[in-house]
């Protein structure tokens, strides 16, 4: 079954409008979500909405409010919110082009869409724009109305496609300068600086492939769930020992030797052996099978 587009619209640059479809780039189906259950019967826990004065209330009795002072609220009506919400015209308005170095990755929100041409009319202008941006090594920065709110976005070549990433507004991002007081300048010797550079050079990763990094939580949780379903008991491995703090120069020299012996930067695949030590162990325990949900008695 083909993926469903998040929205259809236009990528607009001056008088040029390229019809596009947007597909979310994240695989939400890969996440493992746990439900809260009653420990006695494994029934799923439901949440009730309680007013401390009147007890349980229905959804149509609930309004939204902003606390402007302690225990004092101003009620905001949905119709009032609708008046300030911006209607989406399903377009990404490009304000201009920037160098990739002009925007710090800190501003990337992590919400990315793939933009693809929508229909035959969109293919040629889409390709012209993507190819030109790749050749000139430029990103497009602009705005888009998403979920009723204007967002700043950056559009960039991703493979043969264009990717659109939502950015965090500057005012919402903590600046590094806010933590300057946490730093204390240290006296660095030439030998320490040289050894640190040698360590970095020896740890360079050649032919970096980000796909080698896999989420161990998903794999281990999947294994854990399968074992629990099969009625096996999980026995956790002992906690790893805390690293010992040694002399900085000795640590740098030993680290350089380790990096050189490993032939450069360690790859995730090379760390599998170490990861196995922390992997959960299993043993048979028929009595540990998951408890079935207890049926409610009728009458």
N, C-alpha and C positions, 0 to 999 in steps of 0.2 A: 504494500500500500504506500503510495507516494506521500511525502510529508505535506502537511497543510501549511499554507503561507500564513504568517502573522498579520500581514496587511498588504494591500496593493495600492500603489500610488505613483508618484513621479519623483525623479531625481532632477531638480531644476537648477540650471546654471544660466543666469541672465535670461535670454529668450528661448533657450534650449530646454525642452522637457523630455526626459527619457522615462518611458513607462517601465516600472520595476515592480517586482514582488519581493517581499522580505520574509526570510525564514530564520527562526532563531537558531543560533549556532551551538547552543548547549544541549547536551543529552540529559534531560531531566529524568528519563527512564532509568538511567544508570545509578541513580541515587537509591539508597536503602533507607526507608523510613519505618520507624517502629511506632506502634500504637500503644496507648496506655490501657492496661487491663486490670480488672479486679483480681488480686492475688488469690482469692478464695475460689473463684469459679471461672476465671479467664474471660469473663464478659467484658466487652469494651466499655470504657468509662465515658459517660456523657457529661457535658458541661451545661449547667443551668445558669441562667442569668438572674442574679438575685439583687434586689434592692434592700438595703439594710433596714428600711422603714416599712416596706410593703411586702417583702418576701419575693417569691419568684414572679417574674413579669414576662409578658409576651414581647416579641420583636417590635410590634407596631407601637409599643409604649416607650420605646427607646429613642432618644434624640442625641445629637452630638453637641459637645460643648467644650469650650476652652477655659482652663483655669487661669484667670488673670491675677488672682490673689488667693491666699490660703482659704480653701473651701468656698471660693466664690467663682461662679462660672457664668460665661456668656454663651447662650444657646445659639448655635449656627444651624440654620435650616437648610436642607438639601437643595431647595430652590435657589437659595442665596449662593451656595457653592457652585451650582450650575451656571449662574450668571458670570462668575469669574473664570470658570473653566473655559479653555479655548477649544473650539471645535476643530477636530483634525481635518485638514484638507488633503490628508493622505499624500503629503509631499515632503521631500527633504530639500530644504533650500540651502544651496551652497553659497556661503558668504565669500569664499576665496580659497586660495591654496597656500599651504605652508610646508616648510621642511619638516620631516619627521622629528628632527632634533628640537623643533620649536615647542613641542608639547611633551611634558614629563609623563611617563607611564603611570605615575601616581594618580593622574586624573582619569585613568581608564576605570570605569565602574565594574567591568566584568560582564556587562550585558551587551552581547554582540549579535548582529544579524547578518546573514548573507543577502545581498541584493542581486537579483538576477533579472534579465530583461523579460518584460511581460508582453508577449506577442511579437510577431514578425517586425512590426514597426520599431521595436526597441532595440533590436540586435545591433544594427550598425552604429547608432550614436553611443550605445553602451560600450561597444568594443573600442570605438575611437577614444572615448573618455578614459577607459581603463588603461589602454595601451599608452596613451600620452602621459598619464600619471605615473605609470611604471617607468617609462623611459626617462622622464624628468625627475624621478624619485621624489614625488610630491604627495602630500595628503590633502584632502579637501576638508574644510571645517565649515559646519553649518548648523542649522536648527531643524528640529522635527517635532511635531506634536504627537506625543505618545501618552496614552491613558489620560488625555485631557490636559496635559501639562507640556509646556515647551521645554525641550531638552536640547542641550548642546551635543552635537555628534561629530565624529571624525570618520570620514570615508577613505578607505585605502585599498590598494590592490592586495588581494589574498589569493594566491594561485592564479587561476584564470578568471576569478570573480572579483567583485567589489565587496568589501566587508564594511559594515557600519557599526561603530562602537559608541555607546552612550557615555558621555563624560560627566564627571562630578563637577558641579559648579565650584569656582575658586573659593567662595565664601564658606563652603561646606567642608573643605579639606584643611586639616590641621597642617600648618607650615612647620618645616624642620627647625626654623629659627626659634619656635616656641620651646625647644628643648635644649637650647644652647647652655643653659645653666647646669645641665647634667654633665657637661663635658669638662674635663680638667686636662690642660695641656701637659704632656709628658716630654721628658728629654729623650730624644732618639739618637742613638749612636749610628755612625756610618755603617758599622758591621751589622747592626740589627736591620737597618734599612736594606742593605745589600742582600742579607739572608732572606728577608721577606720577599724581595723581588725574585730571588732565585726560587723560592718556594712556589710563588705564583706562576713563574715560567714553567716549572716542572709539573704544575698541576693543570696546565692548559688542556682543554678537551678538544680533540680534533674530530671533525665531522660530527658536531653535536646534533643529536636527534632527540627532540623533546618527547617523542612518542615512547622512548625508553622508560620514562617516568610513569609508572602506573600507581593508581590509588590503592595502597595496601588495605585501607579500611574496607572498601567494597569487597575485595577478594576474601579477606579474613572474615567479614561478617557473613558473606555468602556461605563460606565453609562452615562457620559456626551454626548458622541456621539449618544447613543440611544435616549436620551432626545431631543437632537437637531434635530434628524431625525423626531421625533414625534412632533416637533414644540413647545417645552416647553422652557421657559426662565430659565437661570441659575442665581441664586442669591447666591453669595458667603457668607459664614459665616464670622463674624467679626474676626479680627486678635486676637490671644490669647495674654493675658497680659504678659509683660516681667517678669521673675522671680525676686523677691525681694532679694537683697543681705543681708543676716543676719549674725550674729556672727557665726564663724566657728564651735565652740563647740555646740552651740544651734542647728545648722543645722545638725551636725553629730548625736546628740541625737535624734532629731525629725526623721531623716532618719532611724535610728536603730529601733525606735518604729514603723514606717510605714512598714519597712521590716518584722519585727516580726509579726505584725498584718496581713500581707498578706501571712504568712506561707512560707516565703522564697522568692527566686527570682521571680519577676513578669514575667509571661509568656505573649507572644504576645496576646493570646486569652483573657487574663484578662484585656488587655488594650483596648478592643473593645469599651467599654462604653465611655471611654475618647475620643477615636477617632471619635465617632459619633458626638461629639460636633463640630468638625471641618468639618464635611461632608457637601457637598453642598446641599442647599435646592432648590426646584423647585416650579414653579408656572406656570399655564397655560398662554400662550401668543401666540394665533394663528397667530398673525402677525409676529412672530419671526421665522417662518419656514425658513429652508435653501433655499436660492435663487437658482433656477435652472440655469444651464449654459445658457446664452443667445445665441441663434442661430445667426450665422453670416448671414448677408444679402447677397443674391446672386446678381450677376451682378454689 
